Amino acid sequence: MTLIKSISGIRGTIGGGAGEGLNPLDIVKFTSAYATLIRKTCTVKSNKIVVGRDARISGEMVKNVVVGTLMGMGWDVVDIDLASTPTTELAVTMEGASGGIILTASHNPKQWNALKLLNEKGEFLNKEEGNEVLRIAEAEEFDFAEVDKLGSYRKDLTYNQKHIDSVLALDLVDVEAIRKADFRVAIDCVNSVGGIILPQLLEQLGVKHVEKLYCEPTGNFQHNPEPLEKNLGDIMNLMKGGKADVAFVVDPDVDRLAMICEDGKMYGEEYTLVTVADYVLKHTPGNTVSNLSSTRALRDVTRKYGQEYSASAVGEVNVTTKMKEVGAVIGGEGNGGVIYPASHYGRDALVGIALFLSHLAHEGKKVSELRATYPAYFMAKNRVDLTPDTDVDAILAKVKEIYKNEEINDIDGVKIDFPDKWVHLRKSNTEPIIRVYSEAATPEAAEEIGQQIMKVIEDLAK
């Protein structure tokens, strides 16, 4: 059993004793702590909190505990039930609510669930707020409402359509061009809420031919739910049969978007954001942001339009903070997370799909041909396992010193930018390891530079 308490939310496996996993007692404690924080910090005059969930088997149980707890804390609950993470984020602002809780463990397997906590803007709590929730929970500093001040409950299942309406209303979403292109699209929604909302979105975008794989929202994920190539053999084989022009794959809460070309090859999750950014920058001059572990291709595309690219620390809240700081028109993360401020400050696969199809319709190319127009980079992901008594910070400081003649960014670990490649070193907050991400023009060069720096770390650790 596992329970992970972090500033970005509370996640754990279902079952076991109190404090061992994400169980009813723990759910009550953290929901109460969140409700207490929001009562103190919220500036909107609303007594509402929105609750949405993905299709996990444990979703109904977790939701019932969360809803009852919020009502017990005196909050009025708007239950939007089966809904994606971006749908729930949008529902917070559309409702004028004080906050929201999304019940999803994102790409984790079915035995996991999590509470993802939102502020009044429908955005994730920042580091200070997240730490305060953990502190309140630990101290059990919460008071439940008296009987006359208990919260109310309302179920509202209109938000999937409201989310789709907001996507269709975006200036750069060209429904007419998509309809005329007569695309054939395949989707793999890994038996979660994408199976409800993506077919509706595609139909309203004018896509008449949709091949559906794993669209029943049962929570019994038919494959590992992280949208990586090694998990997507079924949809890749479907595409090799020539059944569609493009395939879209989402994770259980629909904030990450992977794509597959018409020939059954992966488009590359790092290139979801790159491609959407190319389309947005073509029509809207402005800056871009991604995190330090994302592909250099976004920087290249941004500079092609004479605009500025900035890197943020890893984590969605860090990306959105940097985007606001530099006035970015598009940003996100290399794991297929597209953040388009014209819609909202949250990763949103629906926005990604609508902008990508608009771009594809305008370009008139096959998906593989479109992919070939972008700079080719390859990434390697490794890790160095250390002992618990290793001073990881000291090792990172020494690595920084060794490579001081290269371009260094240390806002999140150490990133070394060489002229033709880069390496990003990040320490884990939960175990004695350093994650090593590297990127270069060939898979071999990416692996080679990663291994070279891993050898440096191992020598320093001795």
PAZAMAR-479988 format. One line per field, with one value per residue (C-alpha): residue number from 1; y, z, x. Coordinates in nm, 4 decimals. Last residue first. Layout:
BEGIN
n	[NUM/...]
py	[Y/...]
pz	[Z/...]
px	[X/...]
This chain:
BEGIN
n	[462/461/460/459/458/457/456/455/454/453/452/451/450/449/448/447/446/445/444/443/442/441/440/439/438/437/436/435/434/433/432/431/430/429/428/427/426/425/424/423/422/421/420/419/418/417/416/415/414/413/412/411/410/409/408/407/406/405/404/403/402/401/400/399/398/397/396/395/394/393/392/391/390/389/388/387/386/385/384/383/382/381/380/379/378/377/376/375/374/373/372/371/370/369/368/367/366/365/364/363/362/361/360/359/358/357/356/355/354/353/352/351/350/349/348/347/346/345/344/343/342/341/340/339/338/337/336/335/334/333/332/331/330/329/328/327/326/325/324/323/322/321/320/319/318/317/316/315/314/313/312/311/310/309/308/307/306/305/304/303/302/301/300/299/298/297/296/295/294/293/292/291/290/289/288/287/286/285/284/283/282/281/280/279/278/277/276/275/274/273/272/271/270/269/268/267/266/265/264/263/262/261/260/259/258/257/256/255/254/253/252/251/250/249/248/247/246/245/244/243/242/241/240/239/238/237/236/235/234/233/232/231/230/229/228/227/226/225/224/223/222/221/220/219/218/217/216/215/214/213/212/211/210/209/208/207/206/205/204/203/202/201/200/199/198/197/196/195/194/193/192/191/190/189/188/187/186/185/184/183/182/181/180/179/178/177/176/175/174/173/172/171/170/169/168/167/166/165/164/163/162/161/160/159/158/157/156/155/154/153/152/151/150/149/148/147/146/145/144/143/142/141/140/139/138/137/136/135/134/133/132/131/130/129/128/127/126/125/124/123/122/121/120/119/118/117/116/115/114/113/112/111/110/109/108/107/106/105/104/103/102/101/100/99/98/97/96/95/94/93/92/91/90/89/88/87/86/85/84/83/82/81/80/79/78/77/76/75/74/73/72/71/70/69/68/67/66/65/64/63/62/61/60/59/58/57/56/55/54/53/52/51/50/49/48/47/46/45/44/43/42/41/40/39/38/37/36/35/34/33/32/31/30/29/28/27/26/25/24/23/22/21/20/19/18/17/16/15/14/13/12/11/10/9/8/7/6/5/4/3/2/1]
py	[0.7392/0.9583/1.1858/0.8900/0.7825/1.1388/1.1670/0.8237/0.9432/1.2471/1.0263/0.7909/1.0809/1.2121/0.8669/0.8003/1.1271/1.0670/0.7172/0.8354/1.0945/1.4777/1.5092/1.5009/1.3903/1.3258/1.1933/1.1291/1.1386/0.8836/0.8646/0.8351/1.0625/1.4103/1.2737/1.4647/1.6152/1.6188/1.7621/1.6932/1.8889/1.8601/2.0494/2.3632/2.2069/2.3011/2.1593/2.1454/2.1152/2.0464/2.2731/2.6437/2.5444/2.6390/2.6066/2.7109/2.5405/2.6708/2.5769/2.2077/2.0791/2.3373/2.2361/1.8710/1.9661/2.1432/1.8406/1.6116/1.8398/1.8446/1.4623/1.4208/1.0387/0.8881/0.7133/0.5383/0.6327/0.5057/0.6945/0.7309/0.7251/0.8879/0.9315/1.1828/1.2214/1.5404/1.6004/1.9620/1.9832/1.9447/1.5630/1.5619/1.7284/1.4597/1.1834/1.3464/1.3626/1.7193/1.9683/2.2349/2.4075/2.0827/1.9650/2.2952/2.2795/1.9123/2.0048/2.2971/2.0817/1.7882/2.0049/2.1925/1.8583/1.7282/2.0102/2.0976/2.3876/2.7669/2.8249/2.8673/3.1624/3.0510/2.7375/2.4714/2.1543/1.8506/1.5760/1.4655/1.7523/2.0001/2.3115/2.6444/2.8767/3.2525/3.3212/3.6497/3.6126/3.5963/3.4329/3.1517/3.1162/3.0604/2.8201/2.6098/2.6029/2.4918/2.2149/2.0669/2.0745/2.4095/2.6577/2.7203/3.0326/3.0764/3.4225/3.5067/3.5689/3.3200/3.0696/3.1405/2.9731/2.6692/2.6240/2.6691/2.4150/2.1716/2.1821/1.9027/1.9119/1.8380/2.2061/2.2752/2.4446/2.8108/3.0119/3.3815/3.5698/3.6270/3.4795/3.3223/3.1301/3.1161/2.9115/2.6620/2.6129/2.5856/2.3023/2.1191/2.1667/2.0756/1.7369/1.6950/1.5701/1.2893/1.1548/1.1042/0.7301/0.5146/0.3400/0.4652/0.7332/0.8849/0.8249/1.0978/1.1456/1.3901/1.4465/1.6197/1.3574/1.2217/0.8540/0.9269/1.0247/0.8725/1.0427/0.8531/1.0155/0.9622/0.6475/0.2818/0.2202/-0.1190/0.0231/0.2488/-0.0482/-0.1888/0.1418/0.1381/-0.2093/-0.1580/0.1502/0.0675/0.0647/0.3859/0.5870/0.7082/0.6086/0.3963/0.0549/-0.1460/-0.2454/-0.0102/-0.1486/0.1949/0.1078/0.4186/0.2278/0.3965/0.1231/0.1698/0.3818/0.4369/0.7747/0.8705/1.1794/1.4434/1.7726/1.9302/1.8487/1.4781/1.4972/1.6623/1.4111/1.1152/1.2740/1.3348/0.9919/0.7701/1.0380/0.9649/0.6303/0.2951/0.3670/0.6436/0.5142/0.7188/0.6776/0.9620/0.9686/1.3268/1.4811/1.7822/1.9895/1.9307/2.0283/2.3471/2.4422/2.3708/2.6060/2.6247/2.9311/3.1717/2.9413/2.8941/2.5216/2.4668/2.6560/2.4596/2.1320/2.2336/2.3369/1.9997/1.8099/2.0502/1.9742/1.6841/1.8929/1.7164/1.9449/1.8991/2.1399/2.2337/2.1960/2.5215/2.4339/2.1116/2.2686/2.2678/2.0678/2.2269/2.1685/2.1766/1.8048/1.8891/1.6641/1.7700/2.1412/2.0974/1.9042/2.1671/2.4389/2.2679/2.2693/2.6366/2.7276/2.5186/2.6580/2.5047/2.3783/2.6042/2.6308/3.0028/2.9572/2.7145/2.3489/2.0312/1.6961/1.4162/1.0822/0.7259/0.4177/0.0520/0.1217/0.2046/0.5584/0.7878/1.0513/0.9377/1.1040/1.2597/1.6269/1.8672/2.2205/2.5719/2.8809/2.8401/3.0978/2.8068/2.8754/2.9264/2.5925/2.4145/2.5008/2.3128/2.0202/1.9957/2.0177/1.7207/1.5149/1.4499/1.1649/1.3299/1.7045/1.7223/2.0841/2.0778/2.3511/2.3780/2.3633/2.1379/1.8456/1.9208/1.8969/1.5688/1.4170/1.5094/1.3721/1.0420/0.9953/1.0827/0.8296/0.5500/0.6495/0.6741/0.3445/0.1645/0.4565/0.6496/0.9975/1.2302/1.5776/1.7802/2.1538/2.3607/2.6248/2.8785/3.1750/3.5283/3.4966/3.5784/3.2293/3.2033/3.1115/2.9018/2.7435/2.6322/2.4761/2.2874/2.1558/2.0322/1.8706/1.6951/1.5766/1.4273/1.2808/1.1092/0.9684/0.8114/0.6813/0.5198/0.6478/0.4147/0.3203/0.6030/0.4079/0.0378/-0.1403/-0.0608/0.1789/0.2924/0.6470/1.0041/1.3348/1.6528/1.8756/1.9799/1.6154/1.3376/0.9923/0.7022/0.3494/0.0000]
pz	[-0.4662/-0.5473/-0.7631/-0.9825/-1.0166/-1.1094/-1.3762/-1.5165/-1.5324/-1.7261/-1.9971/-1.9970/-2.0765/-2.3454/-2.5090/-2.4815/-2.6589/-2.9199/-2.9921/-3.0202/-3.2786/-3.2861/-2.9086/-2.5856/-2.2312/-1.9163/-1.6096/-1.2946/-0.9789/-0.7142/-0.3348/-0.2952/-0.2300/-0.3489/-0.6537/-0.7789/-1.1229/-1.3839/-1.7290/-2.0210/-2.3462/-2.7129/-3.0115/-2.8570/-2.5067/-2.2543/-1.9073/-1.6892/-1.3136/-1.0570/-1.1036/-1.1268/-1.2039/-1.5706/-1.7135/-2.0565/-2.0884/-1.9423/-1.5906/-1.6796/-1.3947/-1.1522/-1.2257/-1.1791/-0.8411/-0.7305/-0.8421/-0.6304/-0.3265/-0.3649/-0.3807/-0.0495/-0.0445/0.2872/0.1305/-0.1254/-0.4941/-0.7979/-1.1180/-1.3570/-1.7322/-1.9923/-2.3492/-2.5895/-2.9646/-3.1676/-3.5243/-3.6081/-3.7395/-4.1019/-4.0790/-3.8377/-4.1019/-4.3534/-4.1019/-4.0422/-4.4149/-4.5438/-4.6311/-4.4131/-4.3268/-4.2343/-4.0283/-3.8376/-3.7613/-3.6611/-3.4236/-3.2723/-3.2016/-3.0674/-2.8371/-2.6998/-2.6193/-2.4678/-2.2109/-1.9817/-1.7673/-1.7793/-1.9722/-2.3267/-2.4710/-2.2211/-2.4251/-2.2168/-2.4141/-2.2201/-2.4462/-2.2092/-2.3296/-2.1080/-2.1766/-2.3491/-2.5794/-2.5984/-2.3318/-2.1394/-1.9813/-1.6161/-1.6964/-1.8838/-1.6018/-1.3449/-1.5865/-1.6281/-1.2544/-1.1778/-1.4367/-1.2823/-1.3975/-1.3487/-1.6293/-1.9641/-2.1767/-2.5550/-2.7132/-3.0548/-3.3987/-3.5657/-3.6288/-3.2701/-3.1399/-3.3657/-3.2407/-2.8729/-2.9137/-3.0803/-2.7706/-2.6250/-2.2706/-1.9501/-1.8570/-1.8672/-2.1547/-2.2302/-2.5415/-2.6302/-2.8664/-3.2242/-3.2830/-3.6205/-3.7138/-3.3446/-3.2721/-3.5531/-3.4595/-3.0912/-3.1749/-3.3510/-3.0727/-2.8028/-2.9593/-3.0591/-2.7226/-2.7410/-3.0577/-3.3734/-3.3056/-3.6194/-3.7431/-4.1026/-4.0577/-3.7730/-3.4033/-3.1493/-2.7762/-2.5700/-2.1944/-1.9895/-2.0569/-1.7016/-1.7902/-2.0363/-2.3950/-2.7355/-3.0657/-3.3922/-3.7320/-4.0951/-4.0199/-4.1120/-4.2943/-4.1290/-3.9687/-3.7680/-3.5955/-3.5185/-3.3534/-3.1577/-3.0192/-2.9579/-2.7385/-2.4078/-2.5307/-2.7280/-2.4183/-2.3282/-1.9579/-1.8973/-1.8919/-2.1077/-2.1079/-1.8165/-1.6116/-1.5136/-1.6942/-1.9144/-2.2415/-2.5006/-2.5267/-2.9023/-3.1166/-3.4922/-3.5768/-3.9251/-3.9459/-3.8045/-3.8123/-3.5000/-3.3236/-3.3961/-3.2752/-2.9471/-2.8764/-2.9521/-2.7228/-2.4228/-2.3106/-2.4033/-2.2671/-1.9306/-1.8847/-2.0560/-2.2043/-2.4370/-2.7612/-3.0582/-3.4371/-3.6800/-4.0442/-4.1642/-4.4007/-4.4781/-4.5357/-4.1767/-4.0354/-4.2465/-4.1306/-3.7658/-3.7683/-3.4053/-3.4026/-3.2689/-2.9818/-2.9702/-3.0532/-2.7433/-2.5157/-2.6569/-2.5885/-2.2232/-2.1908/-2.3371/-2.0804/-1.8132/-1.8369/-1.5873/-1.2797/-0.9484/-0.6566/-0.2885/0.0037/0.2847/0.6583/0.8464/1.0417/1.1702/1.2888/1.0468/1.0942/1.2387/1.0977/1.2396/1.2138/1.2751/0.9898/0.7689/0.8369/0.7544/0.4322/0.3182/0.4045/0.1929/-0.1064/-0.0517/-0.0353/-0.3447/-0.5602/-0.5779/-0.9204/-1.1403/-1.1637/-1.0939/-0.7483/-0.6477/-0.7481/-0.5616/-0.7191/-0.4917/-0.6009/-0.7082/-0.7631/-0.8070/-1.1745/-1.2880/-1.2717/-1.5765/-1.3959/-1.0397/-1.0660/-0.8349/-0.9282/-0.6449/-0.7078/-0.5740/-0.4669/-0.7375/-0.9999/-1.1697/-1.5038/-1.3161/-1.1338/-1.4351/-1.6477/-1.4137/-1.3970/-1.7768/-1.7885/-1.5469/-1.7440/-1.6217/-1.4786/-1.1841/-1.2212/-0.8495/-0.7400/-0.3622/-0.1230/0.1538/0.5268/0.6325/0.6568/0.2992/0.1978/0.3887/0.2304/-0.1192/-0.0577/0.0872/-0.1960/-0.4554/-0.3207/-0.3335/-0.6821/-0.8192/-0.6856/-1.0191/-1.1978/-1.4466/-1.3905/-1.1336/-1.0859/-0.7716/-0.7796/-0.4595/-0.3930/-0.1104/-0.3324/-0.2719/-0.4620/-0.2646/-0.1389/0.1084/0.4479/0.3375/0.0722/0.3398/0.5588/0.2658/0.1728/0.5294/0.5379/0.2043/0.3398/0.6578/0.5003/0.2239/0.4864/0.6824/0.3624/0.2260/-0.0098/0.1205/0.4334/0.6634/0.7773/0.6952/0.3619/0.0456/-0.2508/-0.3671/-0.3123/-0.4227/-0.2387/-0.4336/-0.6100/-0.2860/-0.2108/0.0089/-0.1340/0.0208/-0.0796/0.0000]
px	[3.2388/2.9355/3.1540/3.2535/2.8879/2.7840/3.0568/2.9590/2.5942/2.7195/2.8742/2.5737/2.3386/2.5752/2.5815/2.2066/2.1205/2.3927/2.2593/1.8958/2.0085/1.9911/2.0314/1.8327/1.9150/1.7137/1.8963/1.6928/1.9039/1.8101/1.7951/1.4152/1.1130/1.2083/1.3880/1.6901/1.6831/1.9612/1.8885/2.1246/2.1364/2.2348/2.3806/2.5350/2.5521/2.2855/2.3496/2.0381/2.0894/1.8173/1.5168/1.6048/1.9661/2.0087/2.3616/2.4980/2.8372/3.1656/3.0494/3.0385/3.2587/3.1141/2.7547/2.8492/2.9997/2.6792/2.4727/2.6941/2.6603/2.2818/2.2730/2.4558/2.4574/2.3380/2.0363/2.2606/2.2492/2.0592/2.1408/1.8495/1.7915/1.5686/1.6929/1.5405/1.5588/1.5468/1.4326/1.3487/0.9908/0.8702/0.8841/0.5881/0.3700/0.4665/0.3815/0.0402/-0.0338/-0.0326/-0.3074/-0.1463/-0.4765/-0.6548/-0.3572/-0.3477/-0.7215/-0.6821/-0.3971/-0.5908/-0.8987/-0.6945/-0.4793/-0.7826/-0.9438/-0.6158/-0.6100/-0.3209/-0.4417/-0.4267/-0.7497/-0.8858/-0.6916/-0.4239/-0.3423/-0.1661/-0.0851/0.0441/0.1790/0.4565/0.6764/0.4965/0.2968/0.3035/0.1131/0.0521/0.3175/0.2918/0.6381/0.5242/0.1909/0.3677/0.6220/0.3441/0.1686/0.4851/0.5570/0.1972/0.2329/0.5466/0.9102/1.0877/1.0316/1.1979/1.1480/1.1127/1.1076/0.9602/1.1113/0.8734/1.1541/1.2625/0.9449/0.9946/1.3534/1.2568/0.9772/1.2216/1.4448/1.2312/1.0946/1.2879/1.3334/0.9596/0.7827/0.7145/0.6265/0.6250/0.3985/0.2826/-0.0637/-0.1525/0.1635/0.2490/-0.0684/-0.0015/0.3652/0.2642/0.0221/0.3045/0.5623/0.3075/0.2274/0.5929/0.7225/0.4627/0.6265/0.4154/0.4241/0.4266/0.1103/0.1364/-0.1346/0.0646/-0.0031/-0.0697/-0.0266/-0.2328/-0.2135/-0.4838/-0.7510/-0.7999/-0.7407/-0.4544/-0.5263/-0.4512/-0.5348/-0.4979/-0.4472/-0.5479/-0.7473/-0.8089/-0.4820/-0.4246/-0.1083/-0.3402/-0.5082/-0.1620/-0.0639/-0.3930/-0.3203/0.0534/0.0039/0.1747/0.5385/0.4713/0.3760/0.0247/0.0392/-0.2705/-0.0971/-0.3360/-0.7039/-0.7772/-1.0659/-1.1991/-1.5236/-1.5507/-1.6140/-1.3880/-1.1253/-1.0687/-1.2971/-1.2594/-1.4165/-1.5399/-1.7637/-1.5285/-1.7229/-1.5719/-1.9006/-1.8508/-1.4912/-1.5909/-1.8689/-1.6382/-1.3753/-1.6063/-1.7281/-1.4330/-1.1990/-1.3617/-1.1877/-1.1496/-0.8035/-0.9324/-0.7795/-0.9017/-0.8996/-0.9741/-1.0799/-1.0572/-1.3099/-1.0880/-1.4032/-1.5214/-1.1812/-1.1734/-1.5253/-1.4459/-1.1467/-1.0298/-0.8019/-1.0653/-1.1698/-1.5503/-1.5323/-1.3154/-1.5585/-1.8530/-1.6681/-1.6144/-1.9809/-2.0808/-1.8728/-2.0015/-2.3722/-2.3805/-2.4627/-2.5312/-2.6117/-2.5316/-2.5745/-2.3356/-2.3960/-2.4550/-2.7690/-2.6111/-2.2880/-1.9952/-1.6754/-1.3644/-1.0168/-0.6659/-0.5910/-0.2226/-0.1059/-0.3963/-0.3348/0.0365/-0.0303/-0.2832/-0.0270/0.2369/0.0027/-0.0760/0.2940/0.3784/0.0968/-0.2498/-0.3514/-0.5633/-0.9427/-0.9142/-1.0740/-0.7981/-0.7694/-0.6643/-0.5907/-0.7136/-0.5744/-0.6503/-0.4364/-0.5373/-0.6188/-0.2650/-0.1154/-0.1578/-0.3695/-0.4420/-0.7807/-1.0369/-1.0381/-1.1165/-1.2366/-1.2191/-1.4108/-1.6731/-1.7757/-1.9527/-1.7788/-1.4503/-1.4635/-1.6196/-1.3146/-1.0814/-1.3269/-1.3381/-0.9556/-0.9275/-1.1780/-1.5311/-1.7366/-1.9192/-1.9938/-2.0774/-2.1316/-2.0824/-2.1952/-1.9323/-2.0053/-1.7172/-1.9600/-2.0664/-1.7005/-1.6661/-1.9756/-1.8541/-1.5034/-1.6321/-1.8836/-1.6208/-1.3707/-1.6288/-1.7477/-1.3966/-1.2596/-1.3139/-1.1478/-1.3632/-1.2152/-1.3635/-1.5127/-1.5897/-1.6677/-1.6624/-1.9259/-1.9656/-1.8931/-1.7768/-1.4483/-1.1304/-1.0430/-0.7542/-0.9018/-1.2044/-0.9823/-0.7326/-1.0028/-1.1612/-0.8148/-0.7547/-1.1001/-1.0329/-0.6967/-0.8435/-1.1574/-0.9537/-0.7152/-1.0013/-1.1661/-0.8494/-0.5785/-0.3097/-0.1153/-0.2243/-0.5292/-0.4963/-0.5079/-0.7010/-0.6805/-0.3386/-0.2239/-0.2279/-0.2582/-0.2120/0.0418/0.2141/0.2860/0.1520/0.2160/0.0231/0.1252/0.0000]
